[in-house]
Amino acid sequence: MGSMKNRRGIILVVVLVVAIVLTLSVFAFSRFMLAQYRGTHTQLRQTQVRLLAESGVEYLRVMLLKDEYTILYELGGLYDNPDLFCGYVITDGTIGMTGFGAGNQVSLGRGDPRDIGRFSVIAPALNEEGLLTGDYIRYGLEDESTKLNLRWVLAADRQTPGYGRLILMRLPGVTEEVADSILDWIDDSSYEPREFGAKDEYYESLPPPYFTRMGIPDSLDELLLVRGVSPKLLYGVDWNRNGIVDLGEPGEHTLDEFDVIDGSLNLGLISYLTLDSRESMVTPDGYRKINVNMEDVSELRALLEEIEIFADNPDWINFIVSYRQQLQEQAEQPSDANIGDILGALLGGGSAAAALPNTTGRVNSLLELVGVQGSPFADDIDEMNEYMPYLYDYLTTSDMPIVGRININQASRTVLELLVQQDDELTDMAIAAAEISDTLLGTSLTSMDAWEIIDGIIAWREMNPSLIEYPEMHYPFWPYTHGIIEDLAVMKQLEPYFCTGGAVFKATVVGRFDEQSPVCRLEVWLDASEGGRPARIIRFRDISDLGPGYSAELLGADELFAR
């Protein structure tokens, strides 16, 4: 009897142990399945917010098809437009996005904030000087023509060795070693390093070794591989790349090693450099602009006659065609201008420089047509404000989009100084090169003139194109007609480096749901220079690993639900 009781006790214990083991197994299995479910759910949500951001990219590609000076401005423009770019709703929350209700209508009223999906287009908010204004942002695009194009710098340095180094050294924090090393990294024409630069011999000695790019990089982030370029120099104190100096990010004092105390390096060198900037080749009517430098002047005349405003002013057509013919004839004959004439013109002032013959056979600037003998385009401010917009709207000086000119309406003071600030060493190089049409600086300017020009441009301009009061300020001749540059010859020297808007834009597109959502941040560069089709994607980067960057409220979510 006792033996049977013992056996029953053992069986009870075994049953209890088995029950406990099964319970723990079920519990572990449930937790594992729950973790799998949560992982799948998170992956699905990450895919969904990525698609929200990509929807924003496609939205921008189509938006850039619209006419810049009519439809886009009526909609509020591209610079700062919360109505178009803040919290644009893709899914309104009335359709389930996950779980058993996915794809089904789950609400007839206010949508579930967990399923309200939006994208926003973000850009740094800068003041008139081009510096950060505080802890807020704008909703819009960045015009890449506000920055210094590295392709242009390289071309200028090849033409006049040392020129590119001096231009780059005008950027905050850039030394002669950094400048030459950047040029050596992107230059595919020589295996020998510049005076202060570095090529393969240096990089092969590093742990781990690597080779020089020898070409334009895929992204400015690649400059971190260049000798002397640190994350602090490239990105400033904006470590999460959201255009705001957040709490927890380093203060400006951490940039003291670069001898910068004015906030100009808070966003780093990437706020001043670009790999792509070009202008639109499309007229307001949606057609391709006419290249006044085309070989066949008969064809040039025929194309001009097809434009109503030119057909109504036949003297415009006759002068443009005859001027081109004169340039071609000049280019075919030996020039009477010797180096003494060129030096005298450069040192003697704007009027002398304007008298120099154009021996290229090409119109280098549309302003060349103004104020010369026999021209119907008079050097009169009121008249220029009337006829010059038509010239810029319908004519160009190249078959290809013009690359590298600076948008004087939005560029920072730092970038404007690259164009017009007097520099004796750069002036000497320009004289030695004896290339008037390719000279960067207005060599007749004094340092005081240069500062007055920069101050005048900054004081007059409106950075948001949709708020510009004077129509002529959409065109790069406006500093002359507004009295900032008083000498037409000086304006003609500087104008080939000015524009008032490019056609390549950088956008930071953020996708997320209003509540309990991961965030996707995409950086994309869009080229709308050709027109007639959605903007071309030049470059595409996912920077979500840098963190969300912005609160849900900043991205348009309802404050009652966002968290």
Helices and strands as residue ranges (DSSP letters): H 2-63, I 68-72, H 73-74, H 82-85, E 88-92, G 99-101, G 113-115, E 116-126, E 132-138, E 142-143, G 144-146, E 148-149, H 150-159, H 163-168, H 176-186, H 200-203, G 220-225, H 231-235, G 252-258, G 269-271, E 273-274, E 290-291, H 297-305, H 308-311, H 314-332, H 339-348, H 350-355, G 366-369, H 381-394, E 395-396, E 406-407, H 413-420, H 424-433, H 447-460, G 465-467, G 471-474, H 478-481, H 488-494, G 495-497, E 498-499, E 504-513, E 519-527, E 536-542, G 544-546
